[in-house]
């Protein structure tokens, strides 16, 4: 980072801190919002946009070869007048990064000449053209598009320190319902919840919460349908990146017993939930009590220091007062035994989690209850408690799905066919991938290594809305001078020091 920029950022930080401290010294006799006699004018000379961080994202797309890879691999347009495939793909991804919720929001930026100058273009595809581009995709084309994304992903992973590939690559899979109020969308169907729509499957890289593969399916399809193929593709991708230890995770729908032997032979570990069947419950009931050990959750572990006083549990009090049926968890125990599924040629570890519950009504205890949860794994080194905790950490993918649904708004169905909506989901989810890649590209150097690592991890785990507020929605004046396109930021925020570090490494 240039010394001039570093000094300017430090000066702006001191000014805002001084201003906030001064505000606390006011007597408070009158409201502090005192602006009045407000007028609006149009600037004739200064040209600015509200999404000043979009230039850095475009630099990132160029730096990792994403633009080139899309144009080389995806062949959908016979004539490029004027747009290429990469223009269409980035147009949809940038719409999400700039806060667009539907395709129609593209029209706002398409009519903003300063935004067009910021990307060095005369025009961007309009919403109708974007929808038509989605409809050009066949299933094979979408897999090609995802392969282009993953080639760019490998370029980002190659620039990480050796410790990145020395860790365990955790691959998660889960399905999610995408309801729609449309009545004429090809491929839609009614789900088990009674909603019409689609049922996409997401396979993600849990280490960095990156979506690796996404498969759109009809709304009535099983959650794990097609998961084995995507798991295999994700394994191959991680092998190419240099990961030696790979762990597959999924809930009970993903314990595909016909595939377990093959993954085990390939040196791939797995931890899957397993359906509570009558025979398994009988085995769990027959396990001697002394073989069960108490499961201690992280929140229950002892720590040094004074424990904070817990506030009143209002919900619990109301349930008790009104004598509603209430199920309370008393304790959890774990045990294990060997089990061979019918589709397998060998036995695996079956870890059983026993939840000891109490069914109450008001102050009275109606009866105790025991519920079992099963997890199948080929890992013989982890303790039974570690297996349960590993399975529980898979739930973090629910947060990723929520971000793709409500933050990025990628898991939506704005077009009229199954493949078109699939293509849209993949292109819109690129916005989240670009966020993750921006975090991974942050340099970690010198005596500030620990601090840089924390900043990198914070950015990687940041919600999409927070990322947009910190790195994208920065007012910037756009100046075209000579051969340079200058984004002159017009306001300060605490993340700009990290932002400039990212821009420096992208421009190298």
N, C-alpha and C positions, 0 to 999 in steps of 0.2 A: 504494500500500500504506500502511495506517495506521502511524503512528510506533510505536504500542504493539505491533503485530504485528512490525514490523521489529526493535524492541529485544528482543522475546521470542525471535525466531529467532536473533539474534546471541548472546544469552545462552545459549541451548541449544547453539549451535555451540561456544562457548567451553568449556562444561562438558564436552561429549563429547571435545573435543580434549585438555583437561586430564586427563580420566580415562584416555584412551588413552596419554598420555605417562607418567602415573603408573604404569600397568600395566607399562611397560617397565622401571621401576626396581625391580620386585620381584625377590627373590633366586632364584625359580624352584625352591625346594626341594620344593614340593608342587604338585599340579595346581591350576589356577585355577578350575575348575568346582567350587565348594564348596557349592552349594545343597543343603540336606537338610531333612528333616522337612517336606516339602511337603504342603500341604492345598489342596483346592479348595472354593469356596463359590459360591453364586449371589447376584449383586447384586440387591437389591430396589429400589434407587433409581436407580442409574446405568444408563443404557441406551446400549449402544454397538454399532457394527458394525466389521467388519474392512476394509470397502471404502469408506473415507471419501472417496475421490476420485470416487465415482460421482455425487455431487451436482454437481460442476463439469462433468462430461460432460453431465448433463441440462440444466444451464444453457446449455451450448454448443448442444445440440440445439434449445433454445427460441430462443436468440439468433439463429441463422442461419435460423430459420423451418422447420426440418426437420419438426417435429411437425405444423405447419399444412399443409405441402406434402404430406405423406403422406396426411393425412385428406382434403384437397381432391381429390387425384388418384386415389388407390387406393380403389375401390368394390367391396368383396367381401362386406361384412356387411349384411344387410337390416335387422337390428335391433342396436343397440349396448347389449347387456345383459351386463355393464356396459362391455365393452372396445371401444375404437375400433381402427381399423387401425393407427394409430401405436403404440398400447399393445402390440399383438402384435409389430410390427417391432422396437421398442426392447427388448422383453422378450428376444428372441433375441440382439440385439446386446449388451445388457448382460450376458447370461449369459456370453458370451465375454470381455467386459471384466472380469468378476469371477472368471475362472478356470474357468468351466464348460467341460467337454470334450464332454459329450453333452447332449441335451435333458433327460434325467432330472435333471441337476444343477440345473435351475430349481426343483425341488421343495424343495431345501435353503433357498433364499432365500424361497420362497413361504411357508414355515413360520417365517420369522424376522420377528416383528412389528416389530422395530426397523428392519430393512431396508425393510419396507413403509412405516413412518413416514418414513424418510429420503427416499422418493420421493413422499410425500404421497398414498398410496393405501391402500385397505382390502385389496386383493388384486392379484395378478398372475396371468396365465394359467398353468395347470398344464402339465406336459409334453405330456399327451395333447391338450389344447386347442391348444397350439402346433403339434403335428404336424398336427392337423386344419386349422389355418389355412394351413399350407404346401400342403395338398392342394386348397385352394380356387383356387389360381392357375392360370390358363391362360397360354400364352406371351405373349399381348398384355398381360396384367396385370403380368407381370414386367418388360416393357419400360417400362410406365407407372411402376412402382416405381423403376426405375433412373433414369428421367427426373426423378422427384421428388428423388432423391439428388443428381442433377447440377444441379438448380436451386439446391439448398442449397450445392453446391460453388461455383457461380458467385458466390453471395453472399460466400463466404469469399475467393474470388479477387479480387473487387472491392475488398476492404479491404486488398489488398497494395499496396506502393509501385509506381510506374510501371515500375520496372526488372523487375518480375515478368513483365509481358506483353511487355517488349522483348526478352527472351531467346527462344531457339528452343524451341518446344514439341515435345518428343520423345515420340512415341507408339509404344509397343512392343506386340507381340502374341506370344503363345505358348500352346501347349496343355499340359495336364498330365493324367496318368492318375489317376483316383480309384478305386482298387480297393475291392471290397466282398465280404464273405463271404456276403451274402444270396443266396438262390436265387430269390426271387419278386419282385424289384424290376423294375417295368416300365421298359423302355428300356435296361436293361443289356445289355452284349454283351462278347465276348471281344476283348481288345486284341492288338496285334501282339506284345506281350510275353507273352501267354498268360494275363493276369489278367482276371477278370471285373469289370466296373464301368462307369464313365462317363469321358468325355474332355472336360472343360470347356475352353473357350477364354477366355483373359483378355486384355483390352486395357487397358493402363495408361498413366498419365501419368508418364513417367520422371523428370521434373524433381523431383517430390515423392513419387514411388512411390505414387500413388493409383490404386486400381482404378477404371477408368471404366465398363467394360462387361464382363459375364461371360455366357457362353453355354454352357449344359450340353448335351452331345451324347452319343449312344451310344458305348460304349467302342471300337467298331471304326471310327469315323469318322476321315477324314484330319485332320491337325493344323490345316490352314488353312481348313477348311470353314466358311463364314460369316464369315470374317475381313474380306472386302472391305466388307460392310455395316457391321460394327462400326467399321472404320477410317473410313468416311464419316461415321458418327455422331460419332465422336471428333473428326474434323476440324471438323465443324459446331459442336461444343461449344467447341472452342478458338477458332474464329473469333468466336463470340459473346462469349467472354471478352476478346477484343482482341488475340490473338496473330496476328501477321502472317507469321511464319516458322514453318512446321510441317514436321517431319521424321518420316517413317514408318520404322520399323526392324523387321526380322524375320529369321528364319533362312531356310534354303533352301526350306522348305515355303511360305513366304509371298511368294515372288517371283512374284506372280500377274500374268503378262505381259499378260493381257487387260485389266487395269486400269491399267497403267503410263501409257499415253498420256493417259487421262482425268485422272489425278492430276497429270501433268506440265502439262497444259493449265490445270489449276486452281491452278497456282502452289505445289503441294505437293512438297517434296523427299522423296526416299526413298533408303535404303540397305538392300538386301536381299541375303542370301546367295543363291547360285545353284548349282544342281546341277552337279557335275563331269561333263560330257558328253564324248563322244569328240571332237566337233568343236572344243569349247573347249580340250580338252587339246592337240589338234593345233595350234591357234593359239598357245597358251602355249608349246609346244615350239619354235615357229618365231619367237618374239620374239627379236631379237638380244640377246646377252648384255649388251652395253653399255647396253641400255635398262632392265635390272633394276638396282635400287638396294637397298642393305641396309636392312632394317627394324630400327629401334632401339626396343626396348620401353622403357617408362618406367623399369623396374627396372634397365635396362642403362645408362641415362644417367649421365654422370659428375657427381659432386657434390664440393663442397669439404669437406674434413674427413677424418678418419681413418675408414677402412672397418672395420666391426666384423668380427672373426674369425668365420668361419662354422663351426658345429659339424659334426661328422662326419655324412655322409649314410649312416645305418645301412642304409636300404633298398637304396641303390645298392651298398653293400659286400656285402650278402647275395646280391643278384642276381648279382653278378660271381663271388663265391666258389662259388656253386652252379651256375654256368654256365647260367643261365636265358637265354632269348632276351630281348634288351634293345634297345629302339629309342630312340636318343638324338637330340635335336635339335642340329644343328650350327650352322645359320644360317637366316635368313629373308630373302627378297628379294621386292620388289614391282615390278610393272609394270602397264601398262594399254593397252587398245586399244578401239576402237569396236566395238559389237556390236548387231545388230538381231534381237531374238527374233522368232519366226515370227508371234506374235500381235500384234506392234507395227507401227506404220506409220513408225517412225523409229528411229534407232540411239541407244544410250546408252553411257555409260562402263562398261567392264567392267574392274574392277581384279582382278588376279591376285596371290595370295600364294603364293609357292613356298617350301615347307619342305624344307630339305636335311637328310635324316636319315641316320643310320648304324645299321645292324642288326648288333648284336654278340652274341657268346656267350662269356661269360667275358671274357678279355682279347683274344680274336680278333675282328677285324672281318669279318663274313660278306660284306656287300655294302652299297653306298650305296643310298639310296632317295630319290626325289623325290615329293612329294605337293603337289597344287594345291588351292587354295581360291579361289572366285570370288565377287565382290561386284558387283552392278549398281546404278548410281546415275545420277540425272539432274543431280547437282551437278557443275558444271564449275569450281568455285572451290577446293574442297578438294584438297589433295595426295593422292596415292595412299596415302601412309602415314596421313593423317588419316581416309581412308575406312575403312581396316582398323581403326584405333583406334575409330572411331565404331561399327562393327559389333561390336567386342569389348565395348564398354560396354553393349551390349544385354543381355549376360549378367547384368547386375545384376537383371534381371527374375526370374531364377532365384531370387535371394534373396527377392524379394517373394512368389513362389509358395511358397517354403519357409515363409515366415512365415504365409501364409494357410493352409497345410496344418497345420503343427505348432505355430504360436504361437496364432493365432486359432482354428484348427481349423474354418475355413470351408469348405475343400475336402474335405468329407466327405458321405456319403450316408446320413443317419439315417432318411429317410422311404422310402416304397415306390413312388413313381413318378418319372419323369424330371423333370416340371415341378415337383413338390413338392420334390425335392432341389435343383433349380435355384433355386427361391425361397429355400430355406434357405441356399444358398451366398451368394446376393446379400445376404440380411438379416444373416448372420453376418459377411460381409466389411465391413458397415457399421462394425463395431467398429474395424477398421483405419483406415477413412476418418475416423472420429471422432478417432482418435489423430493423424492427419495434420492435421486441421483445428484441433485444439487447438494444435499447433505453429505453424501458420500464423497463428493469432489472437494469438499472443504479441506484445505491443507492442514496437516498436523505436524508441526516442526518445532525444533529448538526447545528453549527452556519453558515455553508455554504449552508443552505437549499435553499435560494433564487438563489444562483449561480448554485447549482446543478439542480434546476428546469429549469433554462434557458438552461443549457447544454443539459438536457434531451429533452426539446422541440426542440432545434436546431437540435439534432441528429434525432429526430422523423420526422422533416420536411425536412431533407436533401435529395437532389437528389441522385439517386442511384450511379451515376458516382462519385459524391463527396464522398459518403460513401465508395466506393471501394478505392478511392485514400487515404482517411484518415485512414481507419480501416483494409483494406484487403491488399492492395499493399504495404506492408512494408517488405523490404528485411530482411530475418531472417536465421541465421545459425541453422541447425537442429542437435542437439546433443543427442544421446541416451546413457545414463549412468545409470547403475544399473536398478532401477525400474522407472526412470524418463525419460520423453521425454521433452527436453528443446528447446524452441524457443528463440534464442538469437538475438534480434533485432539489425540490423547493421547500422541503420540510425535513425535520430530523426525527428519527425514532431510534430506540436503543439497539436495534438489530443492524443498523447500517454499517457498523464496524465489521461485523461478520459478512454482510453483503458485499462490501468492497474487497474483502479477502477472497471471496468466491469469484468476483469479477476479475481480479488480478490473475488467478490461476487459470481462468477460462481464456484469458487473452494471451497467455504465454505461448 
